[in-house]
Amino acid sequence: MTEPLALSLGQQFELERMNRVIESTADLETLQDLAKQLLQAWQSQRAATQWVMRQQLNGPPGFGVDAAAVLSSLPEQAEGPGSAGHQG
């Protein structure tokens, strides 16, 4: 079994910073713009992760990762935060 992903200290600080920005923003248009930026970043990260996994599938053996199993467990790109296949 693999270890769950953990955020680095820098990522934890960035997450807290962004949480504070969201909490302090009362303007609906600003919140909508921020939500769109975060959605774009999330989907870009998903695409990058899938690309890396595909590269590992096509790379030399011995990476120590069952990339096919990981890829098959990833949700499809079309899924969004509210879809049934979303895994948090």
N, C-alpha and C positions, 0 to 999 in steps of 0.2 A: 504494500500500500504506500502511496506517495504522501509526503507531508503537505498540509494545506499551505497555500501561499500566504506569506506574511508581508506586511508593509514595512519598508525601511523606515528609519527614524525620520528622514527627510520627507518621505511620502506621508507619514503620519502628521507632520507639521503642516504640510501643504493641504492635506485633507481638513485639518482643523481651521486653517486660514480660510479656505473656501467655505466651510460651514459657517464661519462668522460673517463672511461677506453675504451669503444667502440670507442669514438670519437678520442682518442689519438693513436689508434692502426691502423697502416698502412699495417701490414703484413696480407695477405689474409689467410694464413694457421691458424694464431692465431685467426682471426675473425671467421673462419669456426669452429674451436674448441670451441670458446666461444658460437657461435650460437647453436652448438650441445648440450652443457652443459645447456644452457637456455631452449632449447626445452625439454630436459629430465626433468629439474626441473618443467617446466610448466605442462607436462603430469603427473608427479608424484603428483603435487598439485591437479590436476583435479581428479586423482584416489582417493586421500585422501579425498577430498571433497565429492565425490560420496559414499565412504565407510562410512563417518560420517552420511550422509543423510540416508543410508540404516540402520545404527544402530538406528537412531532415529525412523525410520519406525517400527522397531521391538522392540523398547524399550517401557517402560510404558507410558500411555497416559499423556497428560498435559504438553508437552514440549513447547507448544505455537508456534510451527512451523508446517506448512502443508508440511511435508517432501515429500509426494507424488507429490504435485504440483511442488515443487522445483526440484525434481528428473526428472520429466517429461519435465521440461523446459531446463535441461542441454543438451548440444550437445553430440553426441556420441563420444567415445574415439578416433575413427578413424579419426575424423575431424582434420585438421591442420589449421595453421594460414591463409592459402590462400583459404580454402574451403568456399563454399557458406553459410554454417551454422554457421560460426565463428561470435561470438558476441563481439569482441573486447577485 
